[in-house]
């Protein structure tokens, strides 16, 4: 640690220029200069609980607040994070703990310091600047200011240790944010949206990643729609186990395989069987749950098959919600197979909801009760599928869910005779 030098409190704003060139720690105030580290007793053991209070989350702002609070409490000072910003590189202070009047004015810090330095009217005090840096990365500086006496060598040692830990956590937070943005962009780019209009079906899709909140990781939830012959449509929702980039990559693999298998026009349970065979043959593929619904508006039928997934819900013409019984099948990737279909009638006034578990699940709540909350909802059946899906998300407070939420809503427009359907499809 370098020797620290005296200067006036209001000149602290100039420090950020120097920390880019040198990791110097500067204590300023009276005329005393003391080299830190000479005869200073070690306080590392006593500091363990204090240091543990910094970096409790993967949020940069929270880490800065934790750092200044700990610094202010343990050295009886005003602490803040100093950065440069704006077009002219003006100094700004963030996460202030203590008396903010001890800090230079944000806009006039440098000008006031120069003026008062020439006139000799600046207040004397003690200030300490510790760079927030890891390797070649600079995140700003921890500024500690007080009026009564210089900082002791042990205080300097402690603040340097706290700043070092905070800088490491800030670096991790920024890397986490960068990775979350990459995963989020990848997942949003790959989530299915209805392409050209479905001949007999209205479809709406909503996806709410829990990764939109700081400190959370994006998961592997996904939705898909596949147009089949004769006006039929394959509706799919899936959930890859786990979170992060690996889950998003596996989600794309499942989705690509589904599209390939669906082109053979197999019934839903056989689609799941082939998906399971493909996934289980790859040792590094994560398991996933999946629900497939094949809607046939001409015949007024829907055929379902599930792989460890929650059952779908249907909203009838009166606005009442019920769950459709679904044969239980193992998740994809287990190699167990054993998927079975279930077929139901579907009317033009019914809305079908396929969803991932993030929509209904609450920590500590039995899954049956979670599903019952959905089944107790009532809707205006005449509303569009877009409005109904938004009402579902609002009534279940899905924007504060603990996991990703993916919901697909569909409704048969009207049944066409085969010759009408062929004309609509241009065949």
ABEGO torsion letter per residue (X at the ends): XBBBBBBBAAAAAAAAAAAAABABBBBBEBABBBBBGBGBBBAAAAAAAAAAABGABABAAAAAAAAAAAAAAAAGBBBBBBBBBEAAGBBBBBGBBEBAAABBBAAAAAAAAAAAAAAGABBBBBBBBBBBBBEABBAEBBBBBBABEBBBAAAAAAAAAAAAAAAAAAAAAAAAAAAAAAAAAAAAAABBBBBBBBAABBBBBBBBBAAABBGBBBBABBBBBBBBBGGBBBBBBBBBBEBEAAAAAAAAAAAAAAAAAAAAGBBAAAAAAAAAAAAAABAABBBBBBBBBBBBAAAGBBBBBBBGBBBBBBBBAAGBBBBBBBBBBBBBGAGAEGBBBBBBBBBAABBBBBBBAAAABBBGBBAAAAAAAAAABBBBAABBAAAAAAAAAAAAGAAABABBBBBBBBBBABBBBAAAAAAAAGX
